[in-house]
Amino acid sequence: MTTHAPHAIDLVIDFVNTLDIEAGTDELATPDDLARWFAAKGLLGAGAHKPSADDRDAAIRLREALRALMLEHNGGPRDERSARELEHAARRGDLGVAFAADGSVLLRPGHDDLAGALAAVLVPVAHGASDGSWLRAKACRASDCQWAFYDRSRNRSGTWCDMAVCGNRTKVRAYRQRAPG
């Protein structure tokens, strides 16, 4: 069994998990942090312009739109703004189809700046949407967690990022609410 999600969906999961709600940490806390994260993922070259506070805000909006969609994949409420935010990021980064000399077809951003890097995060979403694997990218239902994960269960029933932690906590809370006393 492979440990990686198809279509590089792991990139999207990693991006969403730059905010650790439970620990209260954010790997994208500053524009410099944002540049470092995208450079480490190979999505932002050394020659790219330094991201601004507005760029960071755009990244956070995209991250939270993706989290909202992952929560929706896990039974959460529909957030109509999320799709619009993804559309905005794709257009800002000029995400489009490119045809290579060897006949292959690629989906890639037309910009090599942060807007292009954000659009590149959407490429796995687009590929995963074509075969349904994107629907397996979920965010943990535990409100104090919301960690993104790839649901590898046979029937797509994964609810928590870690059954031993979040699943157990949720079950213990439910038991205590039902228990007399």
Secondary structure as the mmCIF struct_conf table of DSSP 4:
data_model
#
loop_
_struct_conf.conf_type_id
_struct_conf.id
_struct_conf.beg_label_comp_id
_struct_conf.beg_label_asym_id
_struct_conf.beg_label_seq_id
_struct_conf.end_label_comp_id
_struct_conf.end_label_asym_id
_struct_conf.end_label_seq_id
BEND BEND1 THR A 3 HIS A 4
HELX_LH_PP_P HELX_LH_PP_P1 ALA A 5 ALA A 5
HELX_RH_3T_P HELX_RH_3T_P1 PRO A 6 ALA A 8
HELX_RH_AL_P HELX_RH_AL_P1 ILE A 9 VAL A 16
TURN_TY1_P TURN_TY1_P1 ASN A 17 THR A 18
STRN STRN1 LEU A 19 ASP A 20
TURN_TY1_P TURN_TY1_P2 ILE A 21 GLY A 24
STRN STRN2 THR A 25 ASP A 26
TURN_TY1_P TURN_TY1_P3 GLU A 27 LEU A 28
BEND BEND2 ALA A 29 THR A 30
HELX_RH_AL_P HELX_RH_AL_P2 PRO A 31 ALA A 40
TURN_TY1_P TURN_TY1_P4 LYS A 41 GLY A 42
BEND BEND3 LEU A 43 LEU A 44
TURN_TY1_P TURN_TY1_P5 ALA A 46 GLY A 47
BEND BEND4 ALA A 48 ALA A 48
HELX_LH_PP_P HELX_LH_PP_P2 HIS A 49 PRO A 51
HELX_RH_AL_P HELX_RH_AL_P3 ALA A 53 HIS A 73
TURN_TY1_P TURN_TY1_P6 ASN A 74 GLY A 75
HELX_LH_PP_P HELX_LH_PP_P3 GLY A 76 ARG A 78
HELX_RH_AL_P HELX_RH_AL_P4 GLU A 80 ARG A 92
TURN_TY1_P TURN_TY1_P7 GLY A 93 ASP A 94
STRN STRN3 GLY A 96 PHE A 99
TURN_TY1_P TURN_TY1_P8 ALA A 101 ASP A 102
BEND BEND5 GLY A 103 GLY A 103
STRN STRN4 VAL A 105 ARG A 108
BEND BEND6 GLY A 110 GLY A 110
BEND BEND7 ASP A 112 ASP A 113
HELX_RH_AL_P HELX_RH_AL_P5 LEU A 114 VAL A 121
TURN_TY1_P TURN_TY1_P9 LEU A 122 LEU A 122
HELX_RH_AL_P HELX_RH_AL_P6 VAL A 123 ASP A 131
TURN_TY1_P TURN_TY1_P10 GLY A 132 GLY A 132
HELX_RH_3T_P HELX_RH_3T_P2 SER A 133 ARG A 136
STRN STRN5 ALA A 137 ALA A 139
BEND BEND8 ARG A 141 ARG A 141
TURN_TY1_P TURN_TY1_P11 SER A 143 CYS A 145
STRN STRN6 ALA A 148 TYR A 150
TURN_TY1_P TURN_TY1_P12 ARG A 154 ASN A 155
BEND BEND9 ARG A 156 ARG A 156
BEND BEND10 TRP A 160 CYS A 161
HELX_RH_PI_P HELX_RH_PI_P1 MET A 163 GLY A 167
HELX_RH_AL_P HELX_RH_AL_P7 ASN A 168 ARG A 178
BEND BEND11 ALA A 179 ALA A 179
#
